[in-house]
Structures are given as structure tokens and as C-alpha cells.
Amino acid sequence: KIHTYFKKLDKDQHLAAGKDLIERELAKLNLHLKDVAKAVEKFNMKTSDDLIAAVGAGDVRVMSLVHFLQQLLCPEPELKTQDVITKTRIKRQTKQGNNNTIEVEGVGHLMSQLANCCQPIPGEPILGYITQGRGVSVHKSDCDQLAHLLKMNPEREIDVNWSSDISVGFAAELHLKCHDRTGILKDITTILGNDKVPVLGINSNSDTTQNTCEIDLKIEIKDVNRLAQLISKLRKIRSVTDVYKTS
């Protein structure tokens, strides 16, 4: 009964945090919390509350939900049909955090997982949040969802550090803004290939009225320094106006 009580308490707190995060982002699009019901099946949840709580717990990224609802309910007619480029899957599994990746203060290696909401990579400042039954959830120290969780449960904060001997890659998502031109995707993938950066997925949208395009990349990267070097190279490509990490 005690376990059930704390489990319900956790869900109630995650639900409150999720509502706050989602409502704030949906308000910018003139959408409402009730619209979340349209995304339940997409995110493999049973109810709207389950999905909202998952956002509050950091299991579902709030911007992933908002982007889905925006595409569903606020389509932009001036954009061409999304050009989805075949995803290239690497053979090895990209690590999302494991017992050898994170060191928990005063404990050493403990069951941990990288939070989906901010997807930290080695070199970025991190903090841990002690979950109910899932070990330590590791967030970027400036993560909005972590701030909400710690506001309700400050006692669950725990210091964590990156291990010094990390040898695996981590998933990172980049967003590129460009002036559309022939060959720009080839230039981007050439840099990725030359730097031996595995590509997990690539997505592009073109706006013919403005002659611009936006490209989303999901890549595997070792640490924040290598990511910064890659971003610097991508920004030097002709017609690329901005590049930034989205998570």
C-alpha cells in the first residue's frame, strides 16, 4: 500500500508538471490542453493523463508532443509536403546512458538513464533526479523539466558526473536553417561522412515562397566538444544561416 501511495503521488506530481509545461507551449500556438488527446495513440499511451504525466516525468519531450500537435492541427499550407529522406541506421546501438556512463555522487555507478526531454551528452553540465523505481534520471543542469520536478521534490536532486572513460556515442539532434539550393544536402552529408559522424535520421522541409529550407539531423556524437566542432563546420556551408542543438 505504501508503494502504491508513493507511485500515485509521483504520477500526480508529474501530471502537474506536465500540464504546466504543455500549456505554456501550446498557448504560443493557440492550442489547448484538451488537444493532447489527439496524440495519445501516437505516443503509445492509454490516456491523455498518461501522456501528460510522461512529459512531466521527462519520458516524453514536450517539444516532440507540441511539434506533433502543431503539424496535426496547425498545418502550414505554404510548405511543401515534408520531404522525408530515408533514415540510415548504424549497426551498433547508440547508448542512452548506462551504469558505466554516469557516476552518482557518493555511490559510484548506479542505475541511471539520460532524460529524453533534454538528451544530455558528455561534457554538458548535468544533474540527477531520483525517480520512483527507475534509478536516477540524468538531465542537463538547465533543463526546464528538471526545474519543475525539483521545485516539487527538491530532496530528490543528486549530483552526478560523466565517467572519464566513455567510449560509446550519444544521440544528438541538430536543426539547420538554410537558403534552399541544389546540392545543400550533399554538402551537409559530405561533412558528416568526412568526420565519420553516424547519421541516425535526416528530415527536411522546404518553403518555396521564401526559398528557404529547414533540416533536422539526428546523429551519434561522442561529446560536447566534438559536437561544437561539427556545428562550426556546418555553419560554414554556403547557404546555411544557423545550426543549433534542439534537445
Secondary structure, DSSP 8 states (H G I E B T S, - for coil): -HHHHHHHHHHHHHHHHHHHHHHHHHHTTT--GGGGGGGTTTTT-SSHHHHHHHHHHTSS-HHHHHHHHHHHHS--TTB-S-EEE-----SS--B---TTTEEETTTBS--EEE-TTT---TTS-EEEEE-SSS-EEEEETT-HHHHHHHHH-GGGEE-EEE-TT--S-EEEEEEEEEE--TTHHHHHHHHHHHTT--EEEEEEEEETTTTEEEEEEEEEES-HHHHHHHHHHHHTSTTEEEEEE--
